[in-house]
């Protein structure tokens, strides 16, 4: 397949975004607002949650990661000083394997290693979908990556695993299923996988995903103790209640229709009702698309946007995953030709994410809806072309395998 080339204006914009984001990170570090403050003390961000949990697990107190008081003390010890706010551990015990490995390193080295390795995984996935130069440039320029870099979150891992799984689904179903099993460390981003795998009849991927998930659960139970899972299951409702219903999470940072409803003055009951109805509608449309004859890359793009739309608990760093849907759209444009306004739509969605620090509103939700509409338009076009008698429908080349 001919290497995908972005237009010259788009290339220049992407290059400018790369430079701007690097300059922002460098400036923040020099000014003492990223990683280390002006006094040389470590700054507590989301990553302290991971490192401190790993330290607790290594010290034989894995179950204490779900104890808010004990965990906050571990976080303060990790950065060497008390700080305001909290970063609760809400991940299943399987993610403690990663946290424990990182905690084997000093905090600063662990932070840098985590960012470098996960960013590489993310870039590799986007590059495999789009192509060499264009994929690298787009992945580095995507504005959603900055939010993940600044706080040391796991959006790069989520995007890399989901992108790689969708890429491998047709050609390497066992690998795809194994990667889907790894996504279980963020259950709210994997709830639609069973739906689409069943709809597509991907039985080998289903078996591999179930096997990988079961293996992780068994291994974490053996290493960290069954009581750790009991603590996790007990903490999930409480964490959801605190973050969404009690408002401990800043709703302006939550990128879901639940948050939009609450910000506009809707009650908690109304917000949950709208969230469930909206999620059901999105899931139904996704199921119909995966049972249709549209191309795999469009099904993949639809899955990614649907995954981000159905969950009420979504932050800006999670929207690194949206770049996967954009990448599949760009691949479709390469294979079948760009649709009018498609690149502009991708640009507008990226702009919405870029302006979040200024507006502090669920603009990421709007960006996801916009990308979903672009996916629906292209999928509708594919179906119409297939329905035309004697019309020639070009068969797009599949994205090349990641591994």
matplotlib code that plots the C-alpha trace (Angstrom):
import matplotlib.pyplot as plt

x = [0.0, 1.2, 2.4, -0.2, 0.7, -1.0, -1.6, 1.1, -1.1, -2.1, 1.5, 2.5, -0.3, 0.7, 4.4, 3.4, 1.4, 4.3, 6.6, 4.0, 3.4, 7.2, 7.7, 4.9, 6.3, 9.8, 8.6, 6.5, 9.5, 11.8, 9.2, 8.6, 5.0, 5.6, 7.2, 9.4, 8.4, 10.7, 11.9, 13.0, 10.1, 8.2, 4.8, 1.9, 0.0, -2.0, 1.2, 1.8, -1.3, 0.4, 3.8, 2.5, 0.2, 3.1, 5.1, 2.3, 2.0, 5.8, 5.6, 2.9, 0.0, -1.7, -5.2, -4.4, -4.4, -8.2, -8.1, -8.3, -6.4, -3.6, -3.2, -3.0, -0.2, 1.6, 1.2, 2.6, 5.6, 6.1, 6.6, 8.2, 5.7, 1.9, -0.3, -3.9, -6.4, -6.3, -5.7, -7.7, -6.7, -9.8, -8.1, -8.6, -5.7, -4.4, -2.9, -0.9, 1.6, 2.4, 2.4, 4.8, 7.2, 7.3, 7.8, 11.0, 12.5, 12.9, 9.8, 11.3, 12.9, 9.6, 7.7, 10.0, 10.1, 6.3, 5.7, 8.4, 7.3, 3.6, 4.0, 6.0, 3.2, 0.6, 2.7, 3.4, -0.4, -1.3, 1.6, 0.5, -3.0, -2.1, 1.4, 5.0, 5.6, 1.9, 1.2, 4.2, 3.4, -0.3, 0.3, 2.8, 0.6, -2.7, -3.6, -5.1, -1.7, -0.6, -3.2, -1.9, 1.8, 1.3, -0.2, 1.4, -1.9, -2.5, -4.3, -1.4, -1.7, -5.5, -5.1, -2.3, -4.0, -7.4, -5.8, -3.6, -6.5, -8.7, -5.8, -5.1, -8.8, -9.1, -5.6, -4.5, -7.6, -5.8, -3.4, -6.3, -8.2, -5.2, -4.8, -8.5, -8.0, -5.2, -7.7, -9.6, -7.4, -9.9, -13.2, -15.3, -13.3, -13.9, -17.6, -18.5, -15.9, -18.1, -21.0, -19.0, -17.0, -20.2, -21.8, -18.9, -18.5, -14.9, -14.9, -11.2, -10.7, -13.5, -11.7, -8.4, -9.8, -11.6, -8.4, -6.2, -8.7, -9.0, -5.2, -4.8, -7.4, -5.9, -2.4, -3.3, -5.3, -2.4, 0.2, -1.8, -4.4, -8.1, -9.0, -7.5, -10.3, -12.9, -11.6, -11.7, -15.3, -16.3, -14.6, -16.1, -19.7, -18.2, -15.8, -18.5, -20.8, -18.0, -16.8, -20.2, -23.0, -21.2, -19.3, -15.8, -14.6, -14.7, -17.6, -16.0, -13.2, -15.6, -16.2, -19.5, -23.2, -23.7, -21.4, -23.0, -26.5, -25.3, -23.5, -26.6, -28.5, -30.0, -30.5, -28.5, -31.4, -31.9, -28.2, -28.2, -31.4, -30.0, -26.6, -28.3, -30.7, -27.8, -25.6, -28.3, -28.8, -25.1, -24.7, -27.6, -26.2, -22.8, -24.3, -26.0, -22.8, -20.8, -23.5, -23.4, -21.0, -19.1, -15.3, -13.4, -11.7, -15.0, -16.3, -13.1, -13.6, -17.3, -16.3, -13.8, -16.2, -19.0, -16.7, -16.0, -19.6, -21.2, -19.2, -20.1, -16.6, -14.2, -11.5, -9.5, -6.5, -8.8, -9.4, -6.0, -8.1, -10.1, -7.0, -7.4, -10.8, -9.3, -6.5, -9.0, -10.9, -7.7, -6.9, -10.4, -9.7, -6.5, -8.2, -11.5, -10.8, -11.4, -15.0, -15.8, -15.2, -13.8, -10.4, -11.9, -14.1, -11.1, -9.4, -12.3, -12.5, -8.8, -9.3, -12.0, -9.6, -6.8, -8.9, -10.0, -7.5, -9.1, -12.8, -12.8, -15.9, -16.8, -15.5, -14.0, -17.5, -18.4, -15.2, -16.2, -19.7, -18.2, -15.9, -18.8, -20.8, -17.9, -17.8, -21.5, -21.4, -18.7, -20.3, -23.6, -21.8, -20.3, -23.6, -25.2, -22.4, -22.8, -26.6, -26.1, -26.5, -23.4, -21.6, -17.9, -17.0, -13.3, -12.1, -9.9, -6.7, -6.6, -4.3, -1.0, -0.5, 1.0, 3.4]
y = [0.0, 3.5, 5.3, 7.6, 11.3, 14.1, 17.3, 19.9, 22.3, 19.4, 18.3, 21.9, 22.1, 18.7, 19.8, 23.0, 21.1, 18.8, 21.7, 23.6, 20.5, 19.9, 23.6, 23.5, 20.4, 21.9, 25.2, 23.6, 21.6, 24.6, 26.7, 24.0, 23.1, 19.6, 16.7, 18.8, 22.1, 25.1, 23.8, 20.5, 18.6, 16.0, 17.2, 14.9, 14.0, 10.9, 8.9, 9.0, 6.8, 4.1, 4.3, 4.4, 1.4, -0.5, 0.3, -0.9, -4.2, -4.7, -4.1, -6.9, -4.5, -4.8, -4.8, -1.4, 0.3, 0.4, 2.0, 5.8, 6.8, 4.3, 4.9, 8.7, 8.2, 6.0, 8.7, 11.4, 9.2, 8.7, 12.4, 13.1, 15.7, 16.0, 17.5, 18.5, 16.3, 12.6, 10.1, 7.0, 3.6, 2.3, -0.2, -4.0, -5.9, -7.1, -3.6, -4.0, -6.0, -2.9, -0.7, -3.0, -3.2, 0.6, 0.9, -1.1, 2.1, 5.4, 7.6, 10.0, 7.3, 5.3, 8.3, 8.9, 5.2, 4.9, 7.9, 6.8, 3.2, 3.8, 6.6, 4.3, 1.7, 4.3, 5.7, 2.2, 1.5, 4.7, 4.2, 0.7, 2.0, 5.0, 4.4, 5.4, 9.1, 10.2, 7.9, 9.1, 12.7, 12.4, 10.4, 13.0, 16.0, 14.7, 17.2, 14.6, 13.1, 16.2, 15.7, 12.2, 13.2, 16.0, 13.7, 10.4, 8.6, 5.4, 6.7, 5.7, 2.1, 2.1, 3.5, 1.2, -2.0, -1.2, -0.1, -3.1, -5.5, -4.0, -4.2, -7.8, -9.0, -10.4, -11.7, -12.7, -13.3, -15.0, -12.1, -9.7, -11.6, -11.5, -7.8, -7.4, -9.4, -6.9, -4.0, -5.4, -3.2, -0.5, -2.4, 0.6, 0.8, -2.8, -3.3, -3.3, -5.8, -8.8, -7.3, -6.7, -9.9, -11.9, -9.9, -10.5, -14.2, -13.8, -17.0, -17.4, -13.9, -14.4, -17.5, -15.8, -12.7, -14.9, -17.0, -13.9, -12.2, -15.4, -15.8, -12.3, -12.7, -16.0, -14.6, -11.5, -13.5, -15.8, -13.0, -10.3, -12.3, -13.0, -10.3, -7.7, -8.6, -8.4, -4.9, -3.9, -5.1, -3.3, 0.0, 0.3, 1.4, 3.8, 5.3, 5.8, 7.4, 9.7, 10.8, 11.2, 11.5, 13.3, 15.5, 14.8, 14.7, 18.1, 17.5, 20.0, 17.4, 14.5, 13.9, 12.2, 13.0, 12.4, 15.3, 17.5, 16.9, 17.7, 20.8, 22.0, 21.7, 18.2, 16.1, 13.0, 10.8, 12.6, 12.4, 8.6, 8.2, 10.1, 8.2, 4.8, 5.7, 7.3, 4.3, 1.8, 3.8, 3.9, 0.2, -0.7, 1.4, -0.2, -3.7, -3.0, -1.7, -4.8, -7.0, -5.1, -5.5, -2.3, -2.5, -3.6, -0.3, 1.5, -1.0, -0.4, 3.4, 3.0, 0.7, 3.3, 6.2, 4.1, 2.9, 6.5, 7.5, 4.8, 5.3, 8.0, 8.0, 9.5, 12.1, 14.0, 11.7, 8.8, 10.6, 9.5, 6.5, 8.8, 9.2, 5.5, 6.3, 9.2, 7.1, 4.5, 7.4, 8.6, 5.0, 4.9, 8.1, 6.7, 3.6, 5.1, 8.8, 11.6, 12.8, 16.5, 18.1, 14.9, 16.3, 19.5, 17.5, 15.7, 19.0, 20.5, 17.5, 18.0, 21.7, 21.0, 18.8, 21.4, 24.2, 22.3, 24.0, 27.4, 26.5, 23.8, 22.1, 18.6, 19.6, 16.1, 14.7, 17.0, 16.0, 12.3, 12.9, 14.8, 11.9, 9.4, 11.4, 11.3, 7.6, 7.2, 9.3, 7.2, 3.9, 5.1, 5.9, 2.4, 0.8, 2.9, 2.0, -1.7, -1.4, 0.1, -2.4, -2.8, -0.2, -0.8, -0.7, -0.5, -3.0, -1.2, -2.8, -3.9, -2.0, -3.8, -6.0, -4.4, -7.3]
z = [0.0, -0.9, 2.3, 3.6, 3.2, 5.1, 3.1, 3.5, 5.6, 7.9, 8.2, 9.2, 11.8, 13.2, 13.4, 15.1, 17.7, 18.4, 18.9, 21.1, 23.3, 23.8, 24.6, 27.1, 28.9, 28.9, 30.2, 32.9, 34.1, 34.1, 36.0, 38.5, 37.7, 36.3, 38.1, 40.4, 42.1, 42.5, 45.9, 44.3, 45.8, 43.8, 42.6, 43.4, 40.2, 39.2, 38.9, 42.6, 42.9, 40.8, 42.4, 46.0, 45.3, 43.9, 47.0, 49.3, 47.3, 47.6, 51.3, 51.6, 52.1, 48.7, 50.3, 51.9, 48.5, 48.8, 52.2, 51.6, 54.7, 54.4, 50.7, 51.2, 53.7, 51.2, 48.5, 50.8, 51.6, 47.9, 47.2, 50.5, 51.8, 52.5, 49.8, 49.3, 47.5, 47.0, 44.3, 45.2, 43.7, 41.8, 39.6, 39.9, 41.6, 38.2, 37.6, 40.8, 38.8, 36.8, 39.8, 41.7, 38.8, 38.7, 42.4, 42.1, 40.6, 42.4, 41.9, 39.3, 37.2, 37.4, 36.2, 33.2, 32.3, 32.5, 30.2, 27.7, 27.4, 27.3, 24.8, 22.6, 22.7, 21.8, 18.9, 17.6, 17.4, 15.6, 13.2, 12.4, 11.6, 9.4, 8.2, 8.9, 8.7, 8.9, 11.8, 13.8, 13.2, 14.0, 17.1, 18.5, 17.5, 18.9, 21.6, 24.0, 24.6, 26.5, 29.3, 29.8, 29.8, 32.4, 35.0, 34.1, 33.5, 31.6, 28.5, 26.3, 27.5, 26.9, 23.4, 22.5, 23.7, 22.1, 18.8, 18.6, 19.5, 16.7, 14.2, 15.0, 15.3, 11.8, 11.1, 14.6, 16.8, 19.6, 19.9, 19.7, 22.4, 24.7, 24.3, 25.1, 28.2, 29.2, 28.8, 31.8, 34.0, 33.0, 32.9, 31.9, 28.6, 27.8, 28.4, 24.7, 23.6, 24.4, 22.4, 19.2, 19.5, 19.7, 16.9, 14.7, 15.6, 16.7, 18.8, 19.1, 20.2, 22.8, 24.1, 24.3, 26.1, 28.6, 29.2, 29.6, 32.0, 34.0, 34.2, 35.4, 38.1, 39.3, 39.3, 41.2, 43.7, 44.3, 44.6, 46.3, 48.1, 47.5, 50.0, 47.7, 45.2, 47.9, 48.8, 45.2, 44.7, 47.9, 46.8, 43.3, 44.4, 46.9, 44.4, 41.9, 44.5, 45.6, 42.2, 40.4, 42.8, 45.7, 43.3, 44.6, 41.0, 39.2, 36.8, 34.4, 34.0, 33.3, 29.6, 29.5, 29.0, 32.7, 33.5, 30.8, 32.3, 35.9, 34.7, 33.0, 36.3, 35.9, 39.0, 39.7, 38.8, 35.5, 34.7, 35.3, 33.3, 30.3, 30.6, 30.5, 27.7, 25.7, 26.3, 25.2, 22.0, 21.2, 22.0, 19.7, 16.8, 17.3, 17.3, 14.0, 12.5, 13.6, 12.1, 8.8, 5.9, 6.4, 6.5, 9.6, 10.0, 10.2, 12.7, 14.7, 14.6, 15.6, 18.5, 19.9, 19.8, 21.3, 24.1, 25.1, 24.9, 27.0, 30.2, 32.6, 34.1, 31.6, 31.9, 29.4, 29.6, 28.6, 25.3, 24.0, 22.9, 20.6, 18.5, 17.5, 16.0, 14.2, 12.9, 11.4, 9.8, 8.2, 7.0, 5.5, 3.7, 2.3, 1.0, -0.3, -0.6, 1.9, 2.3, 2.1, 5.5, 7.1, 7.8, 9.0, 11.4, 12.8, 13.2, 15.0, 17.4, 18.1, 18.7, 21.2, 23.2, 22.9, 24.4, 27.5, 29.8, 28.8, 28.9, 31.6, 30.3, 28.9, 25.4, 25.1, 25.1, 22.2, 20.4, 20.7, 19.4, 16.4, 15.6, 16.0, 13.5, 11.0, 11.5, 11.0, 7.8, 6.2, 7.3, 5.8, 2.5, 2.5, 2.9, 0.2, -2.2, -1.5, -2.2, -5.6, -8.4, -10.6, -8.7, -8.2, -4.5, -3.9, -1.3, 1.2, 2.2, 5.8, 8.2, 8.5, 11.5, 14.5, 15.3]

ax = plt.figure().add_subplot(projection="3d")
ax.plot(x, y, z, "-o")
ax.set_aspect("equal")
plt.show()
